[in-house]
Amino acid sequence: MNKSKNDIAWEQIFERHRILDRIADKGRASISSVEINKYREARLMTKFDHRSQLPKLFADHKLSI
């Protein structure tokens, strides 16, 4: 299965901002739309109408926005 552009961008964001470490440490992580826009347009990266549309990282770790 090929990764979507959103999956690729979220992987980069999670790695760069150590999102999973921040969640483990504080129970949550925040990131601005300005920062998300550096990887891909934030409105495209954060719109999920159905659970099946969640990026793989979110589904695998039971995360939501």
Buried (B, 14 or more C-beta within 10 A) or exposed (E): EEEEEBBBBBBEBBEEBEBBEBBEEEEEBEBEEEEBEEBBEBEEBBEBEEEEEBBBBBEEEEBEE
